[in-house]
């Protein structure tokens, strides 16, 4: 099970977006520089956020000399799916069904078409 019991805060999400958009591992300095284009953040703030994300197992890190190199533990899509699944699993069967119906009731025709295509793909994968 993916280790996401709660959603990410605004700054955590911004840090994760930087990591997801990168081609590889990033140091605190790399993340700080990329966030600095849109935000006025202290280097130590970014370091603290990355450390917190590592402790939550949302990012992985490896030592590179004196610095840590960070990368996402999962893709953006995997994390979103795990967060959604965790929220639904906390409900009993009737509440889970009601929540899904409310969610789908607000979906656009395009989103419903995407969902139908995804269900077909999953069904085919499970059949083979």
Secondary structure, DSSP 8 states (H G I E B T S, - for coil): --S-SS---HHHHHHHHHHHHSSS-EEHHHHHHHHTTT----HHHHHHHHHHHHHTTSEEEEEETTEEEEEESS-HHHHHHHHHHHHHHTS-HHHHHHHHHHHHHT--HHHHHHHHHHHHHHHHHHH-
